[in-house]
Amino acid sequence: MVSQSLIEFKGTKDGLIIKIKEHQDFQNIKSALIAQFEKAGNFFTGAKLLDIECPYINEEERLELKTLVMEKYDLSFIEVVEEPKDQIFDGLKEGMTKFHNGTLRSGQVLFYEGNLVIFGDVNPGAVVKANGNIIVLGSLRGIAHAGANGNIQAIVSAHVLNPTQLRIADIIARSPDEKIPDSVNPEVAKVKNKSVYVESNYNKGKKKGER
């Protein structure tokens, strides 16, 4: 029997933290989390989820729980990252790199402190965030934030680069209202003159939203 005290909701000024306090089978944790949300009714609808704290699950299971509560109970996820200024990931130098195999679907959030390489698509509603560069070997149609801790030299590249929002460091570029045909060549987004520009083999130096 799953303990009633397994799941704890902690509200902060920034959002909600979910704490899993006992070592249990993952399916038991998942069932207990659903039961707690069902018991709360609509109380947490629209709340911001900061994190799910549990030393007994891996990152894939943590992401599954985040996706569950965001999609089923209408929570939004925000990532709070605090890094000392002297640890900012700098430019295009080689460094820590995380490889993710598979498509990211709506509601999924993937964050890494170094570079991110994704073998798959990033669908609308999915979020990818890295302190370094983001490379998508597929279509990027969700939200991408490279250079998340201040690296203005970071890039975002994809075979199809058509995100709902693209951000490098603190510079945000949104897709234009009108539909733009997908490029036939991989594209790279980078910051020039305090704006985000997209380049490809045949079309260089356009601001985001231009082809």
C-alpha positions in Angstrom: 0.0 0.0 0.0 1.3 3.4 -1.0 1.8 5.8 2.0 -0.4 8.9 2.0 2.6 11.0 2.9 4.6 9.9 -0.2 3.8 13.1 -2.2 4.2 16.6 -0.8 3.3 19.8 -2.5 5.4 22.8 -1.6 4.3 26.3 -2.7 6.9 29.1 -3.2 6.7 32.6 -4.5 8.1 31.3 -7.8 5.9 28.3 -8.2 5.2 24.7 -7.1 7.7 22.1 -6.0 6.6 18.5 -5.8 8.5 16.3 -3.3 8.5 12.5 -3.4 9.7 11.6 0.0 9.9 7.8 0.0 11.6 5.1 -2.1 8.8 3.4 -4.1 8.3 1.6 -7.4 7.9 4.2 -10.2 4.4 3.1 -11.0 3.4 3.6 -7.3 4.9 7.1 -7.4 3.0 7.9 -10.6 -0.3 6.6 -9.1 0.2 8.5 -5.9 0.9 11.7 -7.8 -2.3 11.3 -9.9 -4.3 10.6 -6.7 -3.0 13.7 -5.0 -3.9 15.9 -8.0 -7.3 14.3 -8.3 -7.9 15.0 -4.6 -6.9 18.6 -5.1 -9.4 19.1 -7.9 -8.7 22.4 -9.8 -6.7 23.9 -7.1 -3.4 23.7 -9.0 -4.8 24.5 -12.5 -2.6 27.0 -14.2 0.2 26.8 -11.6 3.8 27.0 -12.5 5.8 23.8 -11.7 9.4 24.5 -10.6 10.6 21.0 -10.1 9.9 17.4 -9.0 12.3 16.5 -6.2 13.1 12.8 -5.8 16.5 11.1 -5.4 14.9 7.7 -6.3 14.0 8.3 -9.9 16.1 9.0 -13.0 15.8 12.0 -15.4 13.7 10.1 -17.9 11.1 9.2 -15.2 11.3 12.8 -13.8 10.5 14.1 -17.3 7.6 11.7 -17.6 6.1 12.9 -14.4 6.5 16.6 -15.4 4.9 15.9 -18.8 2.0 14.0 -17.0 1.1 16.9 -14.7 1.5 19.6 -17.4 -0.7 17.8 -19.9 -3.3 16.3 -17.5 -3.6 19.1 -15.0 -2.7 22.2 -17.0 0.5 23.1 -15.2 3.3 25.1 -16.9 6.9 24.3 -16.3 9.6 26.9 -15.6 13.3 26.3 -15.3 15.2 28.2 -12.7 18.9 28.1 -13.4 21.5 30.0 -11.4 25.1 29.9 -12.5 28.1 31.9 -11.2 29.1 34.5 -13.8 32.6 32.9 -14.1 31.0 29.6 -15.2 29.1 30.9 -18.3 29.4 28.5 -21.2 31.4 30.4 -23.8 31.0 30.4 -27.5 31.3 27.5 -29.9 34.2 25.7 -28.0 33.9 22.0 -27.4 32.5 21.1 -24.1 29.9 19.0 -22.3 27.4 17.7 -24.8 24.2 15.7 -24.2 22.8 13.6 -27.0 19.0 12.9 -27.0 17.7 10.2 -29.2 14.0 10.7 -30.1 11.3 13.3 -30.8 10.3 15.7 -28.1 6.5 16.0 -27.9 4.3 18.8 -26.6 4.7 19.4 -22.9 8.2 17.8 -22.7 11.1 20.0 -21.5 14.8 19.1 -22.0 17.5 21.2 -20.4 21.3 20.7 -20.2 24.1 22.9 -18.9 26.3 22.3 -22.0 25.5 21.6 -25.6 22.3 19.7 -26.7 22.2 17.5 -29.8 18.8 16.0 -30.6 18.4 13.1 -33.0 14.7 13.8 -33.8 12.1 16.5 -34.0 11.1 19.1 -31.4 7.4 19.4 -31.8 5.2 22.5 -31.1 4.7 22.7 -27.3 8.1 21.1 -26.5 10.9 23.1 -24.9 14.7 22.7 -25.4 17.1 24.8 -23.4 20.9 24.7 -23.0 23.7 26.9 -21.7 25.6 26.0 -24.8 24.4 25.3 -28.4 21.3 23.5 -29.6 21.6 21.2 -32.7 18.4 19.5 -33.9 18.9 16.8 -36.5 15.3 17.1 -37.5 12.6 19.8 -37.4 12.6 22.4 -34.7 9.0 23.7 -34.3 8.8 24.1 -30.5 10.6 26.6 -28.2 14.5 26.7 -28.2 16.7 28.7 -25.8 20.4 28.5 -26.4 23.0 30.3 -24.3 20.6 30.2 -21.4 23.1 31.6 -18.8 24.3 34.5 -20.9 26.3 33.0 -23.8 25.5 35.4 -26.7 27.8 33.4 -29.0 25.6 30.3 -28.8 23.8 29.0 -31.9 20.6 27.1 -32.7 20.7 24.9 -35.8 18.2 22.5 -37.3 17.4 20.7 -40.5 14.0 22.6 -40.4 14.3 25.7 -38.3 10.8 27.0 -37.7 10.3 27.4 -33.9 7.4 29.0 -32.1 10.0 30.9 -30.1 13.8 31.1 -30.5 16.0 32.7 -27.9 19.7 33.1 -27.6 21.0 34.5 -24.2 18.4 37.2 -23.5 17.5 38.0 -27.1 14.2 36.6 -28.2 13.0 36.2 -31.8 9.5 34.9 -32.6 8.3 33.4 -35.8 6.4 35.8 -38.0 2.6 35.7 -38.3 2.7 34.6 -42.0 3.7 31.1 -42.8 7.2 30.7 -44.2 8.1 27.7 -46.4 10.6 25.3 -44.8 14.2 25.7 -46.1 15.6 22.8 -48.1 18.9 23.3 -46.3 19.9 23.1 -42.6 19.8 26.6 -41.0 21.7 28.2 -38.2 20.4 31.0 -35.9 22.9 33.3 -34.2 23.1 36.8 -32.7 24.4 39.7 -34.8 24.0 43.3 -33.9 21.7 42.4 -31.0 19.3 40.6 -33.3 18.8 36.9 -34.1 19.7 36.1 -37.7 19.2 32.9 -39.6 21.8 31.6 -42.1 21.8 28.7 -44.6 24.1 27.7 -47.4 22.2 29.7 -49.9 20.7 32.5 -47.8 22.7 34.3 -45.2 22.3 37.3 -42.9 18.5 37.4 -42.6 16.8 38.3 -39.4 14.6 35.6 -37.9 11.4 35.5 -39.7 12.9 36.4 -43.1 14.0 34.0 -45.8 
